Amino acid sequence: MKGISPLIAIVLFIAIVIGISGIISIWLTGSARTTTAIVESATEKLQSE
């Protein structure tokens, strides 16, 4: 075998990019929710004082 064909290489590359994008999206969503919860908690504490 001389290697993988260009078409298979492109398909694998696109699949890897989509997978990495999904992981980053999930991580950013969780990070945003955590930050929002922290800010909401701090805001409630400041308003109750």
Secondary structure, 3 states (H helix, E strand, C coil): CCCCCHHHHHHHHHHHHHHHHHHHHHHHHHHHHHHHHHHHHHHHHHHHC
